[in-house]
Amino acid sequence: MAGTEPPSRDRVSTPSTDFHRLWLTETIRLREEFAGPLEDGEANRRARAAGGDLGKRIQTRAIWLAERDGLLAALRHWRQGGGLALAALLAFALIGGAGLALTALGSEQKGPVNVFWALGSLLGLHLLTLCGWLLGLLFAGDSGGALGRLWLWLSEKFARDARAAQLAPALLLLLQRRHLGRWGLGLLVHGFWLLALTAALVTLLAQLSTRNYGFYWETTLLDGDTFVALTQGLGALPALFGFSLPDAATIRASADQALSAEAARQAWAGWLLGVLLVYGLLPRLLLALLCLGRWFSGRARLALDLSLPGYRLLAERLQPSSERIGVCDAAPAVMPGIPASALTSSPAVGAPAQLVAVELDESRAWPPALPGAVGDAGILDSREQRRRLLERFAEQPPARLAVAVDPLRSPDRGTLALLGELSRSAGQTRVWLLPPPPGEVLNEERLDDWRIALNQLGLPHGSASPLAWLESGHD
């Protein structure tokens, strides 16, 4: 079972988007599926008090448990790790793209460039990975390819949080709902290549603008007519965008040696830039926009799969049958009266201030004389009494709550946990360390134990009566 230390009231942090709420909810479901149910009494009370449909209540419960068990902080660490992993991949794309252009043109300033070797250096790996992504899209479902898996792996490593290890499987399962995995990781892949090819294009432009290159082609197996047809076929589409296309004579004359004529060099350079732009950047840009549109469309329709066993088990606890089926019997003509004893022993519904005691001896006279605006929530002795009061406070939390405890008792973990739950059910809370009854002597060491424990909980406490504070809000 997970620890039951709850989140502090002073440190309120919630997921930034609905997608992150769903992600955390799925993470909690997986955690309970493999490690067993979590201690969720307070989380369930808060979810029921928040209202909404079953999906909203499950999310409210999961967010509270995630904050309590550190998963919300782990999500922040994972997202930071994901940002660092993305930055590393983008830096690699920039460096790799510039390297492609430098490799394509060679290192010599005036050396001739084999135009088809340069084209293969610029577009070869891009075309191979593009075909691999398309095949994966058709046959591998939500596979994001090696680059997507690398990003997930780097995100987990950069997170440096052991609790973040549960987030990646939950993310993948969530993305499978609307086939979002293929579009989200596809956006990453195409964005990576778009940046790399943009860097290659900019580097190529810089090199061609500041250095003098000649272009040629050569072959052993193919004839010249094949190269003429191939060159003009590849350049036809870029020519529609205004890029130059070498004529057949220039292509034939460039066999085995680079032409020195300026017009020939410019025609080959324009052809190379156009082919890189049209067959490199343009497909990646269009596919990135497609993935982006499908990502936002699917994300907007993303919801919990309430048919899963883990969520079906929560239905009765978070949305009892009485809420789902409504009122079955007609209202009686005359409502039964409430005994006076029940009125005096029940907490005042809607009272701005409440006084409650925890496990007092019968020898103590209780309650003290209360101002009219202060309600008596009674003495909590049993688990059922605690549950009923916490349920009541979850629906109508008091603005101020004073909790009376007997410092003659030891501050055990159960009592401290109850004090923590009560404090989170009210706007302001104080603990009243009752003075000992006549004839009893208070052990100072035990009183110090109480003070230390309450300080660790962050609860104000003291031996003075809090009735004036309960009535007016100040001492």
C-alpha positions as CSV (number, residue, x, y, z in Angstrom):
1,M,0.0,0.0,0.0
2,A,1.2,3.5,-0.7
3,G,1.9,5.9,2.1
4,T,-1.0,7.9,3.4
5,E,0.7,11.2,3.9
6,P,-1.6,13.7,2.1
7,P,-0.7,16.8,0.2
8,S,-0.3,20.0,2.1
9,R,-3.1,22.5,1.8
10,D,-0.6,25.2,1.3
11,R,0.9,23.5,-1.8
12,V,-1.8,23.2,-4.3
13,S,-0.7,22.1,-7.8
14,T,-2.9,20.6,-10.4
15,P,-2.2,19.2,-13.9
16,S,-2.1,22.0,-16.5
17,T,-4.4,20.4,-19.1
18,D,-7.1,17.8,-19.4
19,F,-4.6,15.6,-21.3
20,H,-2.3,15.6,-18.2
21,R,-5.3,14.7,-16.0
22,L,-6.1,11.8,-18.1
23,W,-2.5,10.7,-18.2
24,L,-2.2,10.8,-14.4
25,T,-5.5,8.9,-14.1
26,E,-4.3,6.2,-16.4
27,T,-1.0,6.0,-14.4
28,I,-3.0,5.5,-11.1
29,R,-5.1,2.7,-12.8
30,L,-1.9,0.9,-13.9
31,R,-0.4,1.3,-10.5
32,E,-3.4,-0.2,-8.7
33,E,-3.6,-3.0,-11.3
34,F,-0.1,-4.2,-10.7
35,A,0.5,-3.2,-7.0
36,G,-3.0,-3.5,-5.5
37,P,-5.6,-0.9,-4.4
38,L,-4.3,2.3,-2.8
39,E,-5.5,3.8,0.4
40,D,-8.1,6.1,-1.0
41,G,-10.7,6.9,1.6
42,E,-10.1,10.6,1.6
43,A,-9.6,10.7,-2.2
44,N,-13.0,9.1,-2.7
45,R,-14.7,11.5,-0.3
46,R,-13.3,14.4,-2.2
47,A,-14.3,13.0,-5.5
48,R,-17.9,12.4,-4.4
49,A,-18.0,16.0,-2.9
50,A,-16.7,17.4,-6.2
51,G,-19.6,15.8,-8.1
52,G,-19.8,15.4,-11.9
53,D,-20.1,12.3,-13.9
54,L,-18.2,9.1,-13.1
55,G,-15.3,10.0,-15.4
56,K,-14.8,13.4,-13.6
57,R,-14.9,11.7,-10.2
58,I,-12.3,9.1,-11.2
59,Q,-10.1,11.9,-12.4
60,T,-10.5,13.9,-9.2
61,R,-9.7,10.9,-7.1
62,A,-6.6,10.1,-9.3
63,I,-5.3,13.7,-9.1
64,W,-5.5,13.7,-5.3
65,L,-3.7,10.3,-5.1
66,A,-1.1,11.5,-7.6
67,E,-0.4,14.6,-5.5
68,R,-0.2,12.6,-2.3
69,D,2.1,9.9,-3.7
70,G,4.4,12.2,-5.6
71,L,3.2,11.3,-9.1
72,L,2.3,14.9,-9.9
73,A,5.8,15.9,-9.1
74,A,7.1,12.9,-11.2
75,L,5.0,14.1,-14.1
76,R,6.6,17.5,-13.9
77,H,10.0,15.9,-13.9
78,W,9.1,13.7,-16.8
79,R,7.9,16.6,-18.8
80,Q,11.1,18.5,-18.1
81,G,13.0,15.4,-19.1
82,G,10.9,15.2,-22.3
83,G,11.8,18.9,-23.0
84,L,15.5,18.2,-22.6
85,A,15.3,15.1,-24.8
86,L,13.5,17.1,-27.5
87,A,16.1,19.8,-27.3
88,A,18.9,17.2,-27.6
89,L,17.2,15.7,-30.7
90,L,16.7,19.1,-32.3
91,A,20.3,20.1,-31.7
92,F,21.3,16.8,-33.3
93,A,19.0,17.5,-36.3
94,L,20.6,20.9,-36.8
95,I,24.1,19.5,-36.7
96,G,23.2,16.5,-38.8
97,G,21.5,18.6,-41.4
98,A,24.4,20.9,-41.8
99,G,26.7,17.8,-41.9
100,L,24.6,16.4,-44.8
101,A,25.1,19.5,-46.9
102,L,28.9,19.7,-46.2
103,T,29.3,16.0,-47.1
104,A,27.3,16.5,-50.3
105,L,29.5,19.3,-51.5
106,G,32.8,18.0,-50.3
107,S,35.5,19.9,-48.5
108,E,37.4,21.4,-51.4
109,Q,36.4,24.9,-52.3
110,K,36.6,24.6,-56.1
111,G,36.5,20.8,-56.5
112,P,33.9,19.4,-58.9
113,V,30.8,17.8,-57.3
114,N,29.1,14.6,-58.5
115,V,25.6,15.9,-58.7
116,F,23.8,12.6,-58.1
117,W,26.2,11.6,-55.3
118,A,25.4,14.9,-53.7
119,L,21.7,14.3,-54.1
120,G,22.0,10.9,-52.6
121,S,23.9,12.3,-49.6
122,L,21.1,14.9,-49.0
123,L,18.0,12.9,-49.6
124,G,19.0,9.2,-49.3
125,L,18.5,8.7,-45.5
126,H,15.5,11.0,-45.5
127,L,13.8,8.9,-48.2
128,L,14.6,5.6,-46.4
129,T,13.2,6.8,-43.1
130,L,10.2,8.3,-44.8
131,C,9.4,4.9,-46.4
132,G,10.0,3.2,-43.1
133,W,7.5,5.6,-41.4
134,L,4.9,5.0,-44.0
135,L,5.3,1.2,-43.8
136,G,5.1,1.4,-40.0
137,L,1.9,3.5,-40.3
138,L,0.3,0.9,-42.5
139,F,1.5,-2.3,-40.7
140,A,2.7,-1.4,-37.2
141,G,-0.2,0.6,-35.9
142,D,0.9,3.2,-33.4
143,S,4.7,2.6,-33.8
144,G,6.6,5.8,-33.7
145,G,9.8,4.3,-35.1
146,A,13.3,4.4,-33.7
147,L,13.3,8.1,-33.2
148,G,10.1,8.1,-31.2
149,R,11.3,5.3,-29.0
150,L,14.6,7.1,-28.5
151,W,12.7,10.2,-27.4
152,L,10.7,8.2,-24.8
153,W,13.9,6.6,-23.5
154,L,15.7,9.9,-23.2
155,S,12.7,11.5,-21.5
156,E,12.7,8.8,-18.8
157,K,16.5,9.1,-18.3
158,F,16.5,12.9,-18.1
159,A,13.6,12.8,-15.6
160,R,15.8,11.2,-13.0
161,D,12.8,10.2,-10.9
162,A,12.0,6.6,-10.1
163,R,8.3,7.3,-9.9
164,A,8.4,8.6,-13.5
165,A,9.0,5.1,-14.8
166,Q,5.2,4.5,-14.4
167,L,4.3,7.4,-16.7
168,A,5.7,6.2,-20.0
169,P,3.6,3.0,-20.2
170,A,0.5,4.9,-19.1
171,L,1.2,7.5,-21.8
172,L,1.4,4.9,-24.5
173,L,-1.8,3.1,-23.4
174,L,-3.6,6.4,-23.4
175,L,-2.4,7.4,-26.8
176,Q,-3.6,4.1,-28.2
177,R,-7.2,5.1,-27.5
178,R,-7.5,7.4,-30.5
179,H,-4.4,6.2,-32.4
180,L,-2.7,9.3,-31.1
181,G,0.6,7.5,-30.7
182,R,1.2,7.4,-34.5
183,W,0.3,11.1,-34.9
184,G,2.2,12.4,-31.8
185,L,5.4,10.5,-32.5
186,G,5.0,11.0,-36.2
187,L,4.9,14.8,-35.5
188,L,8.2,14.3,-33.6
189,V,9.8,12.3,-36.5
190,H,8.7,14.7,-39.3
191,G,9.6,17.8,-37.2
192,F,13.1,16.3,-36.7
193,W,13.6,15.7,-40.4
194,L,12.1,19.1,-41.3
195,L,14.6,20.8,-39.1
196,A,17.5,18.7,-40.4
197,L,16.6,19.3,-44.0
198,T,16.1,23.0,-43.4
199,A,19.6,23.2,-41.8
200,A,20.9,21.3,-44.9
201,L,19.2,23.8,-47.2
202,V,20.5,26.8,-45.4
203,T,24.0,25.4,-45.3
204,L,23.8,24.5,-49.0
205,L,22.7,28.0,-49.8
206,A,25.6,29.4,-47.8
207,Q,28.1,27.2,-49.5
208,L,26.8,27.8,-53.0
209,S,26.7,31.6,-52.3
210,T,30.3,31.9,-51.1
211,R,32.1,29.2,-53.0
212,N,32.6,28.2,-56.6
213,Y,31.4,24.7,-57.4
214,G,31.2,22.8,-60.7
215,F,28.9,19.9,-61.2
216,Y,29.2,16.7,-63.2
217,W,27.9,13.2,-63.4
218,E,29.4,9.9,-64.3
219,T,28.4,6.2,-64.7
220,T,29.6,2.8,-65.8
221,L,26.4,0.9,-66.3
222,L,23.9,3.5,-67.5
223,D,23.9,5.5,-70.7
224,G,23.6,9.3,-71.1
225,D,20.0,9.2,-72.2
226,T,19.0,7.7,-68.9
227,F,20.7,10.5,-66.9
228,V,19.0,13.1,-69.1
229,A,15.6,11.6,-68.5
230,L,16.2,11.2,-64.8
231,T,17.5,14.7,-64.3
232,Q,14.7,16.4,-66.2
233,G,12.1,14.1,-64.5
234,L,13.3,15.0,-61.1
235,G,13.5,18.7,-62.0
236,A,10.1,19.0,-63.6
237,L,8.2,19.6,-60.3
238,P,10.8,22.0,-58.8
239,A,10.7,23.9,-62.1
240,L,7.0,24.7,-61.5
241,F,8.2,26.6,-58.4
242,G,10.7,28.6,-60.4
243,F,13.8,26.6,-59.9
244,S,16.2,26.2,-62.9
245,L,16.3,23.0,-64.9
246,P,19.4,22.2,-67.0
247,D,18.6,21.5,-70.7
248,A,19.5,18.2,-72.4
249,A,22.7,19.7,-73.9
250,T,24.0,20.9,-70.6
251,I,23.3,17.6,-68.9
252,R,25.1,15.7,-71.7
253,A,28.0,18.1,-71.6
254,S,28.4,17.6,-67.8
255,A,29.2,13.9,-68.2
256,D,32.6,13.1,-66.5
257,Q,33.6,16.7,-66.1
258,A,32.3,19.9,-64.6
259,L,31.4,22.8,-67.0
260,S,33.1,26.1,-66.4
261,A,30.3,28.2,-67.8
262,E,28.5,30.2,-65.2
263,A,25.1,29.5,-66.6
264,A,25.7,25.7,-66.4
265,R,26.9,26.0,-62.7
266,Q,23.9,28.1,-61.8
267,A,21.5,25.7,-63.5
268,W,22.8,22.7,-61.7
269,A,22.9,24.6,-58.3
270,G,19.3,25.7,-58.8
271,W,18.2,22.1,-59.8
272,L,19.9,20.7,-56.6
273,L,18.2,23.2,-54.3
274,G,14.8,22.7,-56.0
275,V,15.0,18.9,-55.7
276,L,16.0,19.2,-52.0
277,L,13.2,21.6,-51.3
278,V,10.4,19.7,-53.2
279,Y,11.3,16.1,-52.4
280,G,12.8,16.8,-49.0
281,L,11.3,19.7,-47.0
282,L,7.9,19.8,-48.7
283,P,6.8,16.2,-47.9
284,R,8.0,16.5,-44.3
285,L,6.2,19.8,-43.8
286,L,2.9,18.4,-45.2
287,L,3.2,15.2,-43.1
288,A,4.0,17.2,-40.0
289,L,0.9,19.4,-40.5
290,L,-1.2,16.2,-41.1
291,C,0.1,14.7,-37.8
292,L,-0.4,18.0,-36.0
293,G,-4.0,18.2,-37.2
294,R,-4.8,14.6,-36.3
295,W,-3.1,15.0,-32.9
296,F,-5.3,17.9,-31.9
297,S,-8.4,16.3,-33.3
298,G,-7.9,13.0,-31.5
299,R,-6.7,14.7,-28.3
300,A,-9.9,16.8,-28.1
301,R,-12.0,13.6,-28.2
302,L,-9.8,11.7,-25.8
303,A,-11.6,10.2,-22.7
304,L,-11.3,7.5,-20.1
305,D,-12.3,4.0,-21.1
306,L,-14.8,3.4,-18.3
307,S,-15.3,-0.2,-19.4
308,L,-11.9,-1.2,-18.0
309,P,-12.1,-3.4,-14.9
310,G,-10.1,-0.9,-12.8
311,Y,-12.6,1.9,-13.5
312,R,-15.7,-0.3,-13.1
313,L,-14.6,-1.2,-9.6
314,L,-14.6,2.5,-8.7
315,A,-18.1,3.1,-9.9
316,E,-19.9,2.0,-6.7
317,R,-17.5,3.9,-4.4
318,L,-17.5,7.1,-6.4
319,Q,-21.0,7.1,-7.7
320,P,-23.3,5.0,-5.5
321,S,-26.3,3.3,-6.8
322,S,-28.6,5.8,-5.1
323,E,-27.1,8.6,-7.2
324,R,-27.2,6.7,-10.5
325,I,-30.8,5.4,-10.2
326,G,-32.3,8.4,-8.5
327,V,-35.2,8.3,-5.9
328,C,-37.2,5.0,-6.1
329,D,-40.1,5.7,-3.6
330,A,-42.5,8.5,-3.5
331,A,-42.1,11.1,-0.7
332,P,-44.4,10.4,2.3
333,A,-47.2,12.9,3.0
334,V,-45.7,13.7,6.4
335,M,-42.0,13.7,7.0
336,P,-41.0,11.8,10.2
337,G,-39.8,14.0,13.0
338,I,-36.2,14.1,14.2
339,P,-35.7,13.4,17.9
340,A,-34.2,16.3,20.0
341,S,-31.3,14.1,21.0
342,A,-30.3,13.7,17.4
343,L,-30.4,17.4,16.9
344,T,-28.1,18.1,19.9
345,S,-25.6,15.4,19.0
346,S,-25.3,16.1,15.2
347,P,-23.0,18.7,13.7
348,A,-24.7,21.9,12.7
349,V,-25.0,21.7,8.9
350,G,-23.7,24.9,7.3
351,A,-22.3,26.3,10.5
352,P,-19.3,28.6,9.8
353,A,-17.3,27.1,12.7
354,Q,-17.2,23.7,14.3
355,L,-15.7,22.2,17.4
356,V,-14.9,18.5,17.5
357,A,-13.2,16.3,20.0
358,V,-11.1,13.1,19.4
359,E,-11.3,10.2,21.8
360,L,-12.0,11.9,25.1
361,D,-12.5,10.1,28.4
362,E,-16.1,9.9,29.7
363,S,-14.9,11.7,32.9
364,R,-14.4,15.0,30.9
365,A,-17.4,17.2,30.7
366,W,-18.1,17.9,27.0
367,P,-18.9,20.0,25.2
368,P,-18.2,23.3,26.8
369,A,-20.6,26.2,26.6
370,L,-20.5,27.2,22.9
371,P,-21.3,30.6,21.3
372,G,-24.4,30.5,19.1
373,A,-22.4,30.6,15.9
374,V,-20.3,27.6,16.7
375,G,-21.6,24.1,16.1
376,D,-20.8,21.0,18.1
377,A,-19.5,18.1,16.0
378,G,-19.4,15.8,18.9
379,I,-16.7,13.3,20.0
380,L,-15.1,11.0,17.5
381,D,-14.5,7.5,19.0
382,S,-15.2,5.0,16.2
383,R,-14.2,4.7,12.6
384,E,-17.8,5.1,11.5
385,Q,-18.2,8.4,13.4
386,R,-15.0,9.6,11.7
387,R,-16.3,8.6,8.3
388,R,-19.7,10.3,8.7
389,L,-18.1,13.5,9.9
390,L,-15.6,13.6,7.1
391,E,-18.3,12.9,4.6
392,R,-20.3,15.8,6.0
393,F,-17.3,18.2,5.9
394,A,-16.6,17.1,2.4
395,E,-20.0,18.3,1.3
396,Q,-20.1,21.5,3.5
397,P,-16.6,22.3,4.8
398,P,-16.6,24.7,7.8
399,A,-14.7,27.9,7.6
400,R,-13.0,27.3,11.0
401,L,-12.5,24.1,12.8
402,A,-11.1,23.5,16.3
403,V,-10.1,19.9,17.2
404,A,-9.8,19.1,20.9
405,V,-7.4,16.3,21.9
406,D,-6.4,14.9,25.2
407,P,-2.6,15.3,25.6
408,L,-2.6,12.7,28.3
409,R,-2.8,10.2,25.4
410,S,0.1,9.5,23.1
411,P,0.0,11.1,19.6
412,D,-0.4,7.8,17.6
413,R,-0.3,7.7,13.8
414,G,-4.0,7.1,13.5
415,T,-4.9,10.2,15.4
416,L,-2.4,12.3,13.6
417,A,-3.7,11.0,10.2
418,L,-7.3,12.0,11.3
419,L,-6.1,15.4,12.3
420,G,-4.6,15.8,8.9
421,E,-7.8,14.8,7.2
422,L,-9.9,17.1,9.3
423,S,-7.6,20.0,8.6
424,R,-8.0,19.5,4.9
425,S,-11.8,19.5,5.3
426,A,-11.9,23.1,6.7
427,G,-10.8,26.5,5.7
428,Q,-8.7,27.0,8.9
429,T,-7.9,24.5,11.6
430,R,-6.5,24.7,15.1
431,V,-5.8,21.9,17.6
432,W,-6.8,22.4,21.2
433,L,-4.5,20.6,23.7
434,L,-7.0,20.3,26.5
435,P,-5.7,20.9,30.1
436,P,-5.7,17.9,32.3
437,P,-8.7,17.1,34.5
438,P,-8.5,18.1,38.2
439,G,-6.1,15.8,40.0
440,E,-4.2,14.7,36.8
441,V,-0.7,15.7,36.1
442,L,0.4,16.4,32.4
443,N,3.6,14.8,31.4
444,E,5.8,17.5,29.8
445,E,7.6,14.9,27.5
446,R,4.3,13.7,26.1
447,L,3.1,17.3,25.6
448,D,6.4,17.9,23.7
449,D,5.6,14.9,21.6
450,W,2.3,16.4,20.6
451,R,3.9,19.7,19.8
452,I,6.5,18.1,17.6
453,A,4.0,16.0,15.8
454,L,1.6,18.9,15.2
455,N,4.4,21.1,14.0
456,Q,5.3,18.5,11.5
457,L,1.7,18.5,10.2
458,G,1.8,22.3,10.1
459,L,-1.2,22.6,12.4
460,P,-1.6,25.6,14.8
461,H,-2.1,24.4,18.3
462,G,-2.2,25.6,21.9
463,S,-3.7,25.0,25.3
464,A,-5.8,28.2,25.3
465,S,-9.5,27.9,24.5
466,P,-10.2,28.5,20.8
467,L,-13.9,29.4,21.3
468,A,-13.3,33.2,20.7
469,W,-11.4,32.4,17.5
470,L,-14.2,30.0,16.3
471,E,-16.8,32.7,16.9
472,S,-15.1,35.7,15.4
473,G,-12.2,34.4,13.3
474,H,-9.6,36.1,15.4
475,D,-8.3,35.9,18.9
